[in-house]
C-alpha cells in the first residue's frame, strides 16, 4: 500500500509542477534565479603547452572525444593525417604536444 501512496504523491507533484510551468509562477521563479546568478563570466585559462606528452595521452584523449561525440572520429583522423599518421603510434614524439592540443580543442 505504501508504494501506491508514493505513486499518488509523485503524480500530485508532477501535476503541480506542470501547472506551475504553464502559469506565470515559473517565469517569475526563473527571473528571480537569473537575478541571483547573474555574474561576470570568468575567462577560462588557456592551457599551457604540455611537455612530456606520451602517445597514450593522445590516444586516451582521442578516445574520450570520440566517445563524447562520434563526429570527432573523422576530425581526429584528419588531425593525424596532418602529421602523416594513420594511428597515434605513427606520430613523432615532437608532434605529440601539438596533436594533443588540437584534439583537446575538438
Legacy VTK file of the C-alpha trace (Angstrom):
# vtk DataFile Version 3.0
C-alpha trace
ASCII
DATASET POLYDATA
POINTS 106 float
0.000 0.000 0.000
2.847 2.457 0.666
4.002 2.124 -2.935
0.570 3.220 -4.116
0.707 6.212 -1.766
4.135 7.180 -3.115
2.831 6.956 -6.681
-0.096 9.188 -5.770
2.274 11.725 -4.165
4.518 11.734 -7.228
1.541 12.124 -9.535
0.312 15.082 -7.497
3.775 16.651 -7.558
4.007 16.231 -11.334
0.573 17.756 -11.795
1.525 20.715 -9.593
4.800 21.214 -11.450
3.009 21.086 -14.780
0.527 23.722 -13.629
3.368 25.955 -12.477
5.148 25.524 -15.781
2.022 26.574 -17.629
1.496 29.563 -15.384
3.407 32.656 -14.638
4.896 31.275 -11.457
7.662 29.569 -13.397
8.687 32.685 -15.290
8.810 34.666 -12.048
10.891 31.954 -10.411
13.272 31.877 -13.358
13.648 35.659 -13.269
14.423 35.511 -9.557
17.047 32.838 -10.076
18.533 34.699 -13.030
18.911 37.844 -10.968
20.686 35.939 -8.218
23.034 34.067 -10.533
23.935 36.810 -12.991
27.633 37.476 -12.629
30.507 38.267 -14.896
31.647 35.125 -16.688
35.096 34.029 -15.625
37.507 33.734 -18.532
38.813 30.236 -18.911
42.556 29.992 -18.528
44.348 28.947 -21.668
46.050 25.617 -21.304
49.798 25.849 -21.352
51.663 23.779 -23.900
52.250 20.371 -22.420
55.668 18.864 -22.243
56.298 15.193 -21.779
53.161 14.193 -23.687
53.033 10.492 -24.463
51.335 8.511 -27.181
48.989 7.145 -24.509
47.971 10.694 -23.532
46.982 11.457 -27.110
45.270 8.100 -27.566
43.189 8.422 -24.385
42.176 11.995 -25.231
41.062 10.948 -28.712
39.084 8.088 -27.187
37.325 10.459 -24.751
36.445 12.905 -27.517
35.113 10.186 -29.830
33.012 8.666 -27.039
31.568 12.105 -26.300
30.721 12.749 -29.964
31.070 10.202 -32.754
31.659 13.009 -35.273
35.024 13.600 -33.608
36.320 10.324 -35.057
36.726 11.787 -38.531
38.109 15.019 -37.086
40.723 13.067 -35.130
41.651 11.105 -38.250
42.156 14.330 -40.175
44.371 15.708 -37.390
46.505 12.565 -37.523
46.645 12.842 -41.313
48.091 16.354 -40.995
51.111 14.680 -39.390
51.253 11.831 -41.939
49.935 9.340 -39.393
47.087 6.859 -39.587
47.333 5.892 -35.923
48.708 7.562 -32.813
51.714 5.250 -32.697
52.820 6.673 -36.079
53.207 10.168 -34.615
56.689 11.539 -33.987
57.389 12.433 -30.349
57.915 16.090 -31.282
54.391 16.332 -32.706
52.557 14.786 -29.740
52.011 18.040 -27.836
50.677 19.793 -30.942
48.364 16.908 -31.783
47.100 16.713 -28.203
46.327 20.442 -28.231
44.322 20.093 -31.450
42.462 17.020 -30.193
41.573 18.738 -26.908
40.054 21.585 -28.930
37.515 19.229 -30.537
LINES 1 107
106 0 1 2 3 4 5 6 7 8 9 10 11 12 13 14 15 16 17 18 19 20 21 22 23 24 25 26 27 28 29 30 31 32 33 34 35 36 37 38 39 40 41 42 43 44 45 46 47 48 49 50 51 52 53 54 55 56 57 58 59 60 61 62 63 64 65 66 67 68 69 70 71 72 73 74 75 76 77 78 79 80 81 82 83 84 85 86 87 88 89 90 91 92 93 94 95 96 97 98 99 100 101 102 103 104 105
